Structure formats: C-alpha cells, structure tokens
Amino acid sequence: MKHFNRRFFLTLCVGSLALTFNLQAQAAASDVEQTLQRLEFKVEGVAREALVYAPPTAKTTNTPLVFVFHGHGGNSRQASRSFGIHRHWPEAIVIYPQGLNTPGRLTDPEGKKSGWQARIGDQQDRDLKFFDAMLARLKQDYKVNEKRIYCTGHSNGGAFTYLLWAARGEVFAAVAPSGAAAVPQLQIRLKPKPCLHIAGEKDPLVKFEWQQMTMGAVRKLNGCGAEGKEWAKYCTLYSSKSGTPFVAGIHPGGHGFPAEAPPLMVKFFKEHPAAAK
C-alpha cells in the first residue's frame, strides 16, 4: 500500500508539473499574440490587412523588416504562429499579410481560399500593390533599415516571395522561399541575391524535382560554385564570389512547413544585409 501511495503521489506531482508547464507555455504564447497589431489598408478601394510586430525601439532605431507570406488557404494568424519570426528575431519588425481569395495553380481552381497572385499581372497586380502599400506604411510609421528588408513565405507564399524578388528585387537584402518553385517567366527577371530555399524531398504538391530546377537556376544566377559545404542541419551553402550565396535547405519531409525552418531563416537574414550600392 505504501508503494502504491508513493507511486500515486509521484504520478500526481508529474501531472501537476506538466499542467503547470503547459499553462505557462499557453500564457507565453498569449503574450506573443498580444504583441501583434492589426493594420488595415485600402488598396485601390479594396480592404486589406496584416498583422505586425514592432520592437519598442523601432520608431527611433534603424530596424530590420521581414515580410512573411502564408500559403494558399492559410491566413496571417496561422503564419505568425508557424513562422514565428518575431519570436526568433524580436529586434526586427515582422509583418504577416493576409491574402484574398485566389485561384490556385495546383489546388482550389475556383479560388475559394486565400492566397497570392502567381504571375506578374495576375488580378491587376493587386498583391504587388498591397506590398507597396505595406512597405510605404511601415517606412512611415517606423525607422526601417533599408539595407535589411527580407521576404519569406511557404508554398503559394514562397512562390509569391519569388514573384516579389522578380518584381521588387531592389527592395530586399535576401529572400527565403519554402516549398515553392519559380515559373520560368519569373526566373528570367531575377537578379542575383542571397537566397535560402527550404524544400521537402517527399513533397507531393510542389514536386521536389520542380524545386530542384528552381534551386539550380538560382545557384547559376547567383554565380555559385558547384561544391557546397554544410551550413546547418539539412542545409548546404553554395558560396558566390559576388556575395550572393545560395543555401539549399533540403529536409526529408513532405510539403508541410518544417518547425526547424524559422530559426534558419533568421540566421540567414542576419548574415546578409544588402550590399552597399
């Protein structure tokens, strides 16, 4: 009976500790959520919105800026949780835009879910104009470090990252698309730029071979050497004499966004401010 009571007591203690840690984690997550502010925009008469995190010093100190785009069918709140760039880089301004209902290239052809334009000119470039409006507002409200503006996104958001690189490339110091491929019409418009690409070897949606073709094109564009070296787990760095390296972050999973990706993205961004002009 004494052994039983001791076991019961230990089980109760372990359960109580687990509950306490879980409540603490939920409270911490709630605190992080409260740091995000909702911004509203009118872009050619259309209501748009985004969630923004800004450190207290952003109004007085040159501050990095990161744009984070959700995948097709996702939303800004979901992206803030899965990417959590503001948790990994609390010194940066981080914006999580919300897409509009958009026909998907691989799923949702009727456009019942939220997403981003796939090509330059689609939907009258509504998302490019939204990006321009967001950037202008953030520069107005905060002291944005123009040598440290970055962009990332997963799936359709990763494809839109490539589109922004093609259409607004002069804005960014580096980019980090995930689970995406750039169509040839975009590839020919890209200019050399540091890039980290996250890809799953078993991706059933954006086929790994499609992503390999994009990664190969970017390595060539950036003037990278044929031999790479380990940069982090699952990541190979291909250096470039022009200062525009490419990192291939190839994990063994599928299309899902890997939890290990956000800190790698932040590490990459921190290593690459824009080159002096």
HELIX and SHEET records of a PDB file:
HELIX    1   1 LYS A    2  GLN A   34  1                                  33    
HELIX    2   2 PRO A   56  LYS A   59  5                                   4    
HELIX    3   3 SER A   76  SER A   82  1                                   7    
HELIX    4   4 ILE A   85  HIS A   88  1                                   4    
HELIX    5   5 ASP A  122  ASP A  125  5                                   4    
HELIX    6   6 ARG A  126  ASP A  141  1                                  16    
HELIX    7   7 ASN A  156  ARG A  168  1                                  13    
HELIX    8   8 GLY A  169  VAL A  171  5                                   3    
HELIX    9   9 PRO A  184  GLN A  187  1                                   4    
HELIX   10  10 PHE A  208  LEU A  221  1                                  14    
HELIX   11  11 ALA A  261  GLU A  271  1                                  11    
SHEET    1   A 6 GLN A  37  VAL A  43  0                                        
SHEET    2   A 6 VAL A  46  TYR A  53 -1                                        
SHEET    3   A 6 ILE A  93  PRO A  97 -1                                        
SHEET    4   A 6 THR A  63  PHE A  69  1                                        
SHEET    5   A 6 VAL A 144  HIS A 154  1                                        
SHEET    6   A 6 ALA A 174  SER A 178  1                                        
SHEET    1   B 2 LEU A 100  ASN A 101  0                                        
SHEET    2   B 2 SER A 114  GLY A 115 -1                                        
SHEET    1   C 4 CYS A 195  GLY A 200  0                                        
SHEET    2   C 4 PHE A 246  HIS A 251  1                                        
SHEET    3   C 4 CYS A 235  TYR A 238 -1                                        
SHEET    4   C 4 LYS A 229  ALA A 232 -1                                        
END                                                                             
